[in-house]
């Protein structure tokens, strides 16, 4: 079974569904929640940086640069990590958007304003992770070999 590339529309749909569910839930329970924690932001940023660097490294090694070769199982694991990370980032983005939509109507209140700032920074961090994960997934694609490409005559090999 081959792994198919992650589709951006799938991530957008997951984020949208999560945003709507978060907004609906917040309408019921926001008053009883503690302030939105900011501690997820550094973790998301660190993951985004690590996945972007890994994407660059894997891409270089698959194309013959970067010194040593990379084991096929390592590439498969990196691709699986990228797919999982992009989906998790989409869900976190959706939660952040749900929070933002809910609190934007009451920014005159300090707690709402604080949650809006935290949700905005979380959204930015989650979007960075999603971009880095998609870059890593793209980097895990094995480049086509010269003998797989069309021959000089313009016809594909048979």
Secondary structure, DSSP 8 states (H G I E B T S, - for coil): -------HHHHHHHHHHHHHHHHHHHHHHGGGS-----HHHHHHHHHHHHHHHHHHHHHHHHTT-SSS---HHHHHHHHHHHHHHHHHHHHHHHHHHHHHHHHGGGTTSHHHHHHHHHHHHHHHHHHHHHHHHHHHHHHTS----GGGS--TTSS---
